[in-house]
Amino acid sequence: MEDTMYGYIQESGQLVRDNVNKSLELTKSAVDKYCEKDFNRILIIASGSSYNGAFCSRFFMEKVLKVKVDIVTSFTFEYYENIYDEKTFVFGIGQSGRSVNTNDALDKARKNGLTAVGLTGNTESVMKDHIDTICNWGMGIEKIGFVTKGVATLTAFLNLFAIEAAKRKNIITNDEYNQFKEEMICTSYEMDKMVEVATKWYEDNEEELTDLKRVQIIGYGTCHGAALEGALKIAETTGHAATAYEMEEFLHGPAIETNPDRTVIIIDGKGKPSDRSMQIYEGVHKLTNRVFFITDREIDDKRVLTIKHNVPEYFNSLISCIPFQIISSKDRDKWTNPMDAARKEMNDMLGYKSPKTGKELGI
C-alpha cells in the first residue's frame, strides 16, 4: 500500500488479523508483567489518538479481566493523579514514543514503584529510557502524523492483551478465549468491508462532507471512543471544529447549539442503546437536515451509512472509526492548513515532543 492515510486505512484489517494470529507472542511481555501480581485496577496513561484508541477497548478489558480500567491524560497523571497503589497496573501509551508528557508520566509511575508497561509503535524511541518494560503493539510503520492504522492496532492490542491475560489467569475458559479471538478475526474482515462502504458513502455525500462548518459526533460505549477519535481526526485534517459527545449527554446542553448549519454524525454501536440512537437520529432532524448515521439498519437516506455485520458491541469501534478516517483522509488531500507553519513554530517552542533519535521507524 501507499504511504498515505487512505493506504494505511486499507491495511488496518489485515494488520488486525495478523496480530490476532500472533497474539500470544505480541502481548507476551505485557501479559508477563500483568500476571506477576493480582492487580485490581488498570490505569492507562495516554494523549490524543492513543487516549481514544484506549477508550475504544476500555469496556472490553473490564468485561474480560474483571478489573476497573481508567484512562487519564498524561498531563493529568503527572500533576494530579495520586490515588494508586501496588495493585494498580499502568500502561503508558504513545505511538511515536516521543510525547514528553507521557514519558514524564512514566517516570512518575516508575518513581512510585508502580508496575508499568510502555506501549509504542517505536521501541527505539526515547520512551525506552523512561520505562523498564517497553512493548510494540504491532502497528507496522506509519509515517503520517494523522494516525489511522495505529489507532485500530492499539485497540486490537489492548483487546488481545485482555484475552491473553484472562486466559493465563483462568478468568475465561478455552471456549471463551477461542470465541473472542474468532470474533476479532471476523471483525477484521468487516473492517475491510467498511473501507469500501464508507468510501462509497463519502463519495455520495462529498459536497456536504467537505463543507463542515461545525461537526458534532455522537457515540456510546466503546463507540464513544470512535466519536472522540472522529472529532480529533476531522479537526486536525480539515480545520473544522468537531466535538464528540456521549449519546445521552448530547441532549444535556450541547444540542442547544445545533442549528441548520451544523453537521451531526451519530454512531449506532449496536447493543441495548441501539434503539435510542435511532430515536436521536430521528429527533435531531428537528434541528438540522445535515444528519449522518452509521448503522446496520436499512434507511432510505444517502446520508446513512449502512453496513450489515455481526460485530459484537464491544468490538464495534474497530469498524466505526473508519468512516471518520475516510472523511479525514479524503479532505486532507483537498485542504492545506494556512496555520501549518505557525503551528509548527508553536510546537517547537512548547516542546511537546522529544526530538527523534534517528533509530525510529515511522512517526
C-alpha positions in Angstrom: 0.0 0.0 0.0 1.0 3.7 -0.4 2.2 5.8 2.5 -1.0 7.7 2.6 -3.7 8.0 5.2 -6.1 6.1 2.9 -3.5 3.4 2.2 -3.0 2.9 5.9 -6.7 2.6 6.5 -6.9 -0.1 3.8 -4.1 -2.0 5.7 -5.8 -1.9 9.1 -8.0 -5.0 8.7 -5.1 -7.2 7.6 -2.9 -5.9 10.4 -5.6 -6.8 13.0 -5.8 -10.3 11.5 -2.1 -10.7 11.6 -1.9 -9.6 15.2 -4.8 -11.8 16.4 -2.9 -14.8 14.8 0.3 -13.9 16.7 -1.4 -12.5 19.9 0.4 -14.8 22.3 3.8 -13.6 21.1 2.7 -10.0 20.5 1.3 -9.4 24.0 3.7 -11.7 26.0 5.9 -9.1 27.7 2.8 -7.1 28.8 0.9 -10.2 29.9 4.0 -11.5 31.8 4.1 -8.3 33.8 0.4 -8.3 34.5 0.5 -11.8 35.8 3.2 -11.1 38.3 0.6 -9.9 40.8 -3.1 -9.8 41.5 -4.0 -6.3 40.2 -7.4 -4.8 40.8 -7.1 -1.8 38.5 -5.5 -0.9 35.2 -4.6 2.7 34.7 -3.9 3.8 31.1 -1.9 7.0 30.6 -2.3 8.4 27.1 -3.0 11.5 25.0 -4.6 12.2 21.7 -5.3 9.3 19.4 -3.7 6.9 21.9 -6.2 8.0 24.5 -9.1 7.5 22.0 -7.8 4.0 21.0 -7.6 3.0 24.6 -11.1 4.2 25.2 -12.3 2.0 22.4 -11.0 -1.0 24.3 -11.8 0.0 27.9 -15.1 -1.7 28.4 -14.0 -4.9 26.8 -10.9 -5.0 29.0 -13.2 -4.6 32.1 -15.5 -7.3 30.8 -12.8 -9.9 30.3 -10.3 -9.1 33.1 -12.9 -8.2 35.7 -11.0 -5.2 36.9 -11.6 -1.5 36.8 -9.9 0.3 33.8 -9.4 4.0 34.0 -7.9 6.3 31.3 -6.2 9.5 32.2 -4.3 12.0 30.1 -0.5 12.1 30.5 -0.5 15.7 31.9 -3.2 14.9 34.5 -1.4 11.8 35.7 1.9 13.7 36.1 0.4 16.5 38.1 -2.8 15.4 39.7 -3.3 11.6 39.8 -2.2 10.3 43.2 -4.7 7.6 44.0 -2.9 4.3 43.2 -1.1 1.5 44.9 0.8 -1.7 44.3 -2.4 -3.3 42.9 -2.6 -0.6 40.1 -1.2 -1.8 36.7 -0.1 1.0 34.4 0.1 1.3 30.6 1.8 4.4 29.2 0.9 4.7 25.6 2.4 6.8 22.8 2.6 5.8 19.1 5.8 7.8 18.4 7.2 7.2 21.8 8.3 10.9 21.9 5.5 12.5 23.8 7.1 14.5 26.6 4.0 14.4 28.9 3.6 10.6 28.5 7.3 9.9 29.2 7.3 12.2 32.2 4.2 10.4 33.5 6.0 7.1 33.1 8.9 8.5 35.1 6.4 9.3 37.9 4.9 5.8 37.7 8.4 4.2 38.0 9.4 6.5 40.8 6.4 5.5 42.8 7.1 1.8 42.3 4.2 1.0 40.0 4.2 -1.9 37.6 4.1 -0.1 34.3 4.4 -1.1 30.6 5.2 1.4 27.8 3.2 0.7 24.6 4.5 2.3 21.4 5.0 1.9 17.7 8.6 2.9 18.1 10.5 0.8 20.6 13.8 2.6 19.6 12.3 6.0 20.6 13.2 7.9 23.8 10.3 6.1 25.6 12.6 3.2 26.3 14.6 5.4 28.6 11.5 6.1 30.7 10.2 2.6 31.3 11.5 -0.8 32.3 9.2 -2.8 30.0 8.5 -1.4 26.5 6.2 -3.2 24.0 5.5 -2.6 20.4 1.7 -3.0 19.8 2.1 -4.3 16.3 1.1 -1.4 14.0 3.9 -1.7 11.5 5.2 1.6 10.1 3.0 4.7 9.9 4.8 7.8 8.5 1.9 10.2 8.6 1.1 12.0 11.8 -2.7 11.9 11.3 -2.7 8.3 12.6 -5.2 5.7 11.4 -3.9 2.1 11.5 -2.1 3.0 14.7 -5.5 3.6 16.4 -7.0 0.3 15.1 -4.0 -1.8 16.1 -3.8 -0.2 19.5 -7.4 -1.0 20.2 -6.8 -4.6 18.9 -3.7 -5.0 21.1 -5.4 -4.0 24.3 -8.3 -6.3 23.4 -5.8 -9.1 22.8 -3.8 -8.3 26.0 -7.1 -8.7 27.9 -7.9 -12.0 26.2 -4.4 -13.5 26.7 -4.1 -12.3 30.3 -7.6 -13.5 31.2 -6.7 -16.9 29.7 -3.4 -17.1 31.6 -5.2 -16.2 34.9 -8.0 -18.7 34.2 -10.6 -15.9 34.3 -12.0 -17.1 30.9 -12.5 -20.7 29.6 -10.8 -22.1 26.5 -14.1 -21.8 24.6 -14.4 -18.1 25.6 -10.8 -17.5 24.6 -11.3 -19.0 21.2 -14.6 -17.2 20.7 -13.2 -13.8 21.4 -10.3 -14.3 19.0 -12.6 -15.6 16.3 -14.8 -12.6 16.8 -11.8 -10.3 16.3 -10.9 -12.1 13.1 -14.4 -11.7 11.8 -14.3 -8.0 12.8 -11.1 -7.5 10.9 -12.9 -8.7 7.7 -15.7 -6.3 8.5 -13.1 -3.5 8.7 -12.1 -4.3 5.1 -15.8 -4.1 4.1 -16.3 -0.9 6.0 -13.5 0.8 4.0 -15.4 0.0 0.8 -18.8 1.0 2.1 -17.5 4.2 3.8 -15.6 5.3 0.7 -18.8 5.0 -1.4 -20.8 6.8 1.4 -18.2 9.6 1.4 -18.4 9.9 -2.4 -22.2 10.0 -2.4 -22.0 12.9 0.2 -18.8 14.5 -0.8 -20.2 18.0 -1.1 -21.6 18.1 2.4 -18.7 16.2 4.0 -16.2 18.8 2.6 -18.4 21.7 3.8 -18.2 21.2 7.5 -18.8 24.4 9.4 -19.2 22.7 12.8 -19.4 19.0 13.5 -21.0 17.2 16.4 -20.3 13.4 16.7 -22.4 11.2 19.0 -21.4 7.7 20.3 -21.9 5.5 23.2 -19.9 2.7 24.9 -16.8 1.7 23.0 -18.1 3.8 20.1 -17.8 6.9 22.3 -14.1 6.3 21.7 -14.7 6.2 18.0 -16.6 9.5 18.3 -13.6 11.0 20.2 -11.2 9.9 17.5 -13.6 11.0 14.7 -13.7 14.5 16.2 -9.9 14.7 16.6 -9.3 13.4 13.0 -11.8 15.8 11.4 -10.5 18.8 13.4 -6.8 18.1 12.7 -7.2 17.3 9.0 -9.9 19.7 7.8 -9.6 22.6 10.2 -13.3 22.5 11.1 -14.4 22.5 14.7 -15.6 19.0 15.7 -16.7 17.7 19.1 -17.6 14.3 20.4 -20.4 13.7 22.9 -21.6 10.6 24.7 -25.0 9.9 23.2 -27.3 11.0 26.1 -25.0 13.8 27.2 -25.6 15.5 23.8 -29.1 16.2 24.9 -28.0 17.8 28.2 -26.8 21.1 26.7 -24.8 20.6 23.5 -27.9 20.1 21.4 -28.8 23.7 22.1 -26.1 24.9 19.7 -27.3 22.6 16.9 -28.8 24.5 14.0 -29.3 24.0 10.3 -25.6 24.8 9.6 -24.4 22.1 12.0 -23.4 18.6 10.8 -24.3 15.8 13.3 -22.9 12.3 12.9 -24.4 9.5 15.1 -22.8 6.1 15.6 -25.1 3.2 16.2 -22.8 0.8 18.2 -25.5 -1.9 18.5 -26.2 -3.3 21.9 -29.1 -2.2 24.2 -28.8 1.6 23.4 -29.2 1.0 19.6 -32.9 1.9 19.6 -32.1 5.1 21.4 -29.5 6.0 18.8 -32.3 5.6 16.2 -34.6 7.9 18.2 -31.9 10.6 18.4 -31.2 10.2 14.7 -34.8 11.0 14.0 -35.1 13.7 16.6 -32.0 15.7 15.5 -33.7 16.2 12.2 -35.9 18.8 14.0 -32.7 20.9 14.3 -30.8 20.2 11.1 -31.0 18.1 7.9 -27.3 17.6 8.0 -27.6 14.3 10.0 -25.4 11.3 9.2 -25.9 7.9 10.7 -23.5 5.0 10.9 -25.6 1.8 11.5 -26.5 -1.7 10.3 -30.2 -0.5 9.7 -31.6 -0.1 6.3 -32.7 3.5 5.9 -33.6 5.3 2.7 -31.3 8.3 3.1 -28.0 8.7 1.3 -26.5 10.2 4.5 -27.0 6.9 6.3 -24.0 4.6 6.1 -25.5 1.1 6.3 -23.2 -1.9 6.9 -24.7 -5.2 7.7 -22.4 -7.0 10.1 -22.3 -9.4 13.1 -19.6 -7.5 15.1 -20.4 -7.5 18.8 -20.9 -4.2 20.5 -17.6 -4.5 22.4 -15.6 -4.6 19.2 -17.7 -2.2 17.2 -15.3 0.7 17.5 -12.9 -1.1 15.2 -15.2 -0.6 12.3 -16.9 2.7 13.5 -13.6 4.7 13.5 -13.2 4.0 9.7 -15.8 6.4 8.3 -14.2 9.3 10.1 -10.7 8.3 8.9 -12.1 8.2 5.3 -13.5 11.7 5.7 -10.2 12.9 7.1 -8.0 11.2 4.5 -10.0 12.5 1.6 -10.4 16.0 2.9 -6.7 16.3 3.8 -5.9 15.9 0.1 -8.1 18.9 -0.7 -7.0 21.3 2.1 -3.8 22.8 3.4 -4.0 24.4 6.8 -2.8 28.0 6.4 -1.6 27.8 10.0 0.7 24.9 9.5 3.9 26.9 9.7 2.7 28.9 12.7 1.6 25.7 14.5 5.0 24.1 13.9 6.7 27.1 15.4 4.3 26.9 18.4 5.0 23.1 18.8 8.8 23.7 18.6 8.6 26.4 21.2 6.5 24.4 23.6 8.5 21.2 23.1 5.6 18.7 23.5 7.6 16.0 21.5 11.2 15.0 22.1 13.5 15.0 19.1 13.9 11.8 17.1 16.8 9.6 18.0 17.3 8.6 14.4 16.5 5.0 15.0 12.7 5.2 14.9 10.6 3.7 12.1 7.5 5.8 11.2 6.3 8.9 13.0 
